Amino acid sequence: ALPPADATIYLDVTAEEALRRKPELTPYECARNPDLNHEDFLRHQGRMRERLQRWANDFEWQIVSSMQEESRVTEEIGSYLKSRLPRRAGDVVGVYQCQFES
């Protein structure tokens, strides 16, 4: 078994926005329907989003909306992670920097 995570971040996105961002679909994303139609994608991803939102609340994951500007998403994630870092004697607040690449 894996040890519990120190932090879990859920990047939330609507099914409609996910579809808009996707260049092509897979059967897995469409409830295993090989027809790859948008209706199946939206229905399946909507159900998955509901489940993930419940888990995020039940397991106290940090929820970050990925419906906002990329720089804001990065800022929220960095701020959250920084708040979770252990403090040691002699640490200077604000010296931690997070960098993410797309």
N, C-alpha and C positions, 0 to 999 in steps of 0.2 A: 504494500500500500504506500501511496505517496503521502508525505507529510502535508499538513494543511498549508494553504498559501498564506503568505504574509499580507498580500493585497491582491484583489481581483478587480479589474476595471472592465465594465461592460460598456462598449461603444454602441449606443442606441441609434437606430435608424428606422424610419418607416419602410414598409414593404414597397410603397410607391417610389420612394427616393432610391431605394436599393435597385429597383428595376430600371429607373432612369440612368443610374450609374453603370449598369451592367452592359458590356458590349455583346455578350452572348450568354445563353442560359445552359444549364446542365439538368439532366433528369433528376439528380439529387435535390436540386433547388426547387424543383417543381413537383414535389411529393412522388418522386420516381416515375413520373409520367414522361415517356420518351417523346411525346408530341411537343414538349417545350413551349406550351402556350402561356401567355401572360396571365390569364385568369388563374391557372394552377399555381404559378409562381406567387402571385399576390395572396392567394388563399393560404398556401403553405407557409410562406414567410410571415404572414400576419399571425398565424398560430404559433410559429416559432418565437416571434417577438413577444407575444403574450407570455409564453412559458419562460423565456429568459428574463422578462421583467419580474415575474413572480419569484424566480430564483434569486435575482438581484436583491429583491426586498427580503426574502427569507434568509439568505446567507450574508446579507449586509455587504454586497458588492458596491463599489463606487460606480454610479451611473454617470456617463458623460454623453451628451447628445452629439452625435456626429453630423447633425443637421446644421451646424454653425460653421463659421470660417475655420479652416484648418489651423490657423495660428491660435485661435481661441481653444480649440480641442487640445492642442499641444500644451498651451498654458494651463488648462485645467488639469491635465494628466500630470504635468510636472509639479504643479502646486500640491496635488494630492500625494504624489509619491514623496515629495520633500517633507510633507507633514508626517509621513509614516517612518522616516529615517530615524534611527536611534540617535539620541543626543549624547555626546561624550564630553567630559570635562575639557575645556579649551576650545570646543567647537565655536566657530563664529557663525551666527545665524545669517543665512543668505549666501553661503559660499557654495552650496550645492547647485549644480546646473544640469539640467536634463536636455539631451539632444536626441531628436528623433528624425529618422530619415524615411521618406516615402518609399 
